[in-house]
């Protein structure tokens, strides 16, 4: 399949960065996602009022709903990692959604991006475990009795490493599939009319995958917070 034309890639190629644009679209569109989130945060922070209106109302409902949803799973002690969870959710959601626009690319449709997100969650999971249990966190990997350590330790290590693959491949596979279907439809039937039902489905998939990534990350964090049995 011929490499699709993306706006940022075309601009970078015109500036003399053709090789970078060709091989690192996921990087440039990750930067675009970060820029969108940073500028949106700065804009909304300047518009914050005691009596919220429109945009502020939307974001208050969104963030408040995410926090309430997470606290129902983790309990009040899990509030300290809500900034990480909310950031991951919004980053994945925006990354998924920008690929719905012609000439744009979802960075989460590249395994490098989803792997980086999964590794961040993996590392933070164990940071939380050490924060709550200190050196005793090692008990999570050793099983209920000492003589099971040779069996349980490899199993637990493999299970934790498999989380990285599960988080990264699930998100990558779903978003890459969405990108391919839209690219084919855009090429065959024009920009908007024929692909419209798939675009609505793409919006749903984008939201669900962001929610699933957030939910699985939260569950892993809760597991690290719990006492070993």
C-alpha positions in Angstrom: 0.0 0.0 0.0 1.3 3.4 -0.9 2.3 5.6 2.0 -0.6 8.1 2.7 0.0 11.8 2.6 -0.1 13.5 6.0 -0.2 17.3 6.4 2.7 17.5 8.9 4.8 15.1 6.9 4.3 17.2 3.8 5.3 20.3 5.6 8.5 18.7 7.0 9.3 17.2 3.6 9.1 20.7 2.1 11.5 21.9 4.8 14.0 19.2 3.9 13.2 16.6 6.5 11.8 14.0 4.2 13.4 11.0 5.8 12.3 12.0 9.3 8.8 12.7 8.1 8.6 9.4 6.3 9.7 7.2 9.2 8.6 9.1 12.3 5.0 10.2 11.7 4.1 8.8 15.1 6.6 11.2 16.7 5.5 14.3 14.9 1.8 13.6 15.6 2.6 12.8 19.2 4.1 16.2 19.4 0.9 17.6 17.9 -1.2 15.8 20.5 1.0 17.2 23.2 0.7 20.7 21.8 -3.1 20.4 21.6 -3.4 19.3 25.2 -1.0 21.9 26.5 -2.6 24.8 24.6 -6.1 23.6 25.6 -5.0 23.5 29.3 -3.5 27.0 29.1 -6.5 28.4 27.4 -9.0 26.8 29.8 -6.9 27.8 32.8 -7.2 31.5 31.7 -11.0 31.1 31.3 -11.7 29.5 34.7 -14.6 31.2 36.5 -16.4 30.7 39.8 -19.6 30.1 37.8 -18.6 27.8 34.9 -19.8 28.2 31.4 -19.7 25.9 28.3 -16.1 24.7 27.9 -15.4 24.8 31.6 -18.6 23.0 32.3 -17.6 20.2 29.8 -14.2 19.7 31.2 -15.4 19.8 34.8 -18.0 17.1 34.0 -15.4 15.1 32.1 -12.6 15.3 34.8 -15.0 15.0 37.7 -16.6 11.9 36.1 -13.2 10.3 35.5 -12.2 10.9 39.1 -15.4 9.6 40.6 -15.2 6.5 38.3 -11.6 5.9 39.4 -12.3 6.5 43.1 -15.1 3.9 43.0 -12.4 1.3 42.0 -9.4 2.5 44.1 -11.0 4.1 47.1 -10.0 7.6 48.3 -6.3 6.6 48.8 -6.0 6.2 45.0 -6.6 9.9 44.3 -2.9 10.7 44.3 -2.3 8.9 41.0 -5.4 10.5 39.3 -3.3 13.1 37.5 -1.4 10.3 35.7 -4.6 8.4 34.9 -6.4 11.5 33.6 -3.4 12.5 31.5 -3.1 9.0 30.0 -6.8 8.9 29.2 -6.9 12.4 27.6 -3.6 11.7 25.6 -4.9 8.4 24.3 -8.3 9.9 23.4 -6.9 12.9 21.6 -4.3 10.7 19.8 -7.0 8.3 18.7 -9.4 11.1 17.5 -7.0 13.2 15.4 -6.6 10.3 13.0 -10.3 10.7 12.0 -9.4 13.9 10.1 -8.2 13.5 6.5 -4.4 14.1 6.3 -3.9 13.4 10.0 -2.5 10.3 11.7 -3.2 8.7 15.1 0.1 8.2 16.9 -1.5 5.4 18.8 -1.7 3.5 15.5 2.1 2.9 15.8 3.3 0.3 18.2 6.2 2.5 19.4 3.7 5.0 20.9 1.5 2.4 22.6 4.6 0.6 23.9 5.8 3.8 25.5 2.5 4.3 27.2 2.4 0.7 28.4 5.9 1.0 29.8 5.0 4.2 31.6 2.1 2.4 33.2 4.3 -0.6 34.0 6.9 1.5 35.8 4.4 3.6 37.7 2.6 0.4 38.9 5.8 -0.7 40.7 6.5 2.9 41.9 3.0 2.7 43.6 3.8 -0.7 45.0 7.0 0.5 46.6 5.3 3.7 47.8 2.6 1.7 49.7 4.7 -1.3 50.9 8.3 -0.4 50.7 10.6 -3.4 50.5 7.7 -5.7 51.4 6.4 -5.2 47.9 8.5 -8.1 46.8 6.0 -10.3 48.6 3.6 -9.7 45.6 5.9 -11.8 43.5 6.7 -14.6 46.0 3.5 -16.4 46.7 1.8 -17.2 50.0 4.5 -19.4 51.4 8.3 -19.3 51.0 8.7 -22.7 49.4 6.6 -21.6 46.4 9.0 -18.8 45.5 10.8 -20.7 42.8 7.5 -21.4 41.1 5.6 -18.1 41.8 8.4 -15.7 41.1 8.9 -16.6 37.4 5.1 -16.8 36.9 4.5 -13.3 38.5 7.4 -11.7 36.5 6.0 -13.2 33.2 2.5 -12.0 34.1 3.7 -8.4 34.8 5.7 -8.3 31.6 2.7 -9.6 29.7 0.7 -6.6 30.9 3.0 -4.4 28.7 2.3 -6.5 25.7 -1.5 -6.6 26.5 -1.8 -2.8 26.9 0.4 -1.9 23.9 -0.8 -4.4 21.3 -4.6 -4.1 22.2 -4.5 -0.3 21.7 -2.3 -0.4 18.7 -4.3 -3.1 16.9 -7.6 -1.4 17.4 -6.5 2.0 16.3 -4.3 0.7 13.4 -7.3 -1.2 12.1 -9.5 2.0 12.3 -6.8 4.0 10.5 -6.6 1.3 7.7 -10.3 1.1 7.2 -10.7 4.9 7.0 -7.7 5.2 4.6 -9.2 2.7 2.2 -12.6 4.3 2.3 -11.2 7.8 1.9 -9.3 6.6 -1.1 -12.2 4.8 -2.7 -15.2 6.9 -1.9 -14.1 10.5 -1.2 -13.4 12.3 2.0 -16.6 12.4 4.0 -19.9 11.0 2.7 -19.2 7.3 2.2 -16.8 6.9 5.2 -19.2 8.8 7.5 -20.6 5.7 9.3 -17.1 4.4 9.8 -16.0 7.7 11.2 -18.8 7.6 13.8 -17.7 4.1 14.7 -14.1 5.4 14.8 -15.2 8.0 17.4 -16.7 5.2 19.5 -13.7 3.0 19.2 -11.4 5.9 20.1 -13.3 6.6 23.3 -13.7 3.0 24.3 -10.0 2.2 23.8 -8.9 5.3 25.8 -11.3 4.1 28.6 -10.1 0.5 28.5 -6.4 1.7 28.7 -7.3 3.9 31.7 -9.3 1.2 33.4 -6.6 -1.5 33.0 -4.0 0.9 34.3 -6.2 1.7 37.3 -6.7 -2.0 38.0 -2.9 -2.6 37.9 -2.4 0.3 40.3 -5.0 -1.1 42.7 -3.2 -4.5 42.6 0.1 -2.8 43.6 -1.7 -1.0 46.4 -3.2 -4.2 47.9 -1.4 -6.3 50.5 0.1 -9.5 49.2 -1.7 -12.7 50.2 
